[in-house]
C-alpha cells in the first residue's frame, strides 16, 4: 500500500484510464477486423465508414497516436477501393 494519499489516487486514476482505454482499443480493433473481412463492396463500404469514424474518435481522445490512426484508415480505404 502506498504511503502517500496522492500516490494512491494516481494508482486509482491510472487503473480507471487503463480500463477505459482497453475498451476503446478493443472496440476499434473489432471494427477494423470486420471492415477488412467484408467480402462485398456494399458491406465493406458500410463497415469501413463506421470503422473510420471509430478510429477518428479514439485518436481524438488520445488513446492512439494520430499517425497510427492514419495508417489504419488508409488500410481500410485501400480495402474498400479494391472492390471498384
Number of C-alpha atoms within 10 A of each C-alpha: 6 9 7 8 10 10 12 13 12 11 13 12 11 12 12 12 13 12 11 12 17 13 11 18 17 11 15 20 15 12 21 22 14 15 25 18 13 17 13 10 15 12 15 23 19 13 22 25 18 16 25 22 14 20 26 18 16 20 16 13 11 11 17 17 12 15 10 12 19 15 11 17 20 13 15 22 18 12 20 24 11 9 12 6
